[in-house]
Amino acid sequence: MTNATTTGMEQATSLYDITNLEKMKTLATHASEGMKAFVAFDKAALAPGAIPVKYKELMAMAVAFTTQCPYCIELHTNKARDLGASDSEIAESVLVAAALRAGAAITHGTHAMK
């Protein structure tokens, strides 16, 4: 919907339309060196190394659950599944993220204690 009656929820939903990632080309056009550096870094961080790529994707999922990035959740979940991640591994990734997010609330909460 593009008329003036579009609700806030409809606008928010379109904010996370996966097709928005096509606009990364526009970022690259206007900030080519920065985007080249980001793409190279991202590729290197997720490349095979001491940690197998499937585990890196599970780690990326846990971070995405914590940062609540729907793009990252979708992309890294798909990659993890393509690499053979099971529902059990994905579920444990969710719980690790939840534990760390809750743990951060607890540890930061200590600042409020006398």
C-alpha positions, 0 to 999 in steps of 0.5 A: 500500500502506498496511499496515505492510509498505510498503517504504521504496522504495514510500514514497519513490515515493509522495513524488513522486506528481504528484497531491501537487500538489493539496495546494497548495490546503491550503498556500494555505488555511493560508498564503494570502498567502504562496501568493498571492505565490509564484503571482504571482512564479512567473507573472511569472518565466515570463511572456513578456518579453525571453526567449521563454517556450519558452526560459524553460521550457528554463531551468526544465528545466535548473534542475529537472534540477540541483535534481532536482525530479521535479515541476518536471521533469515540469511544465516538460518538458511546457510546453516540449514544448507550446511546441515544444521539440524533443528536441534542445533538451531534450537540450541543456538536460540537458547544460547542467544536467550541465555546471553541476552538474559545474562546481560540484563542480570550483569548490567542490573548489578549497576542498580544495586546498592 
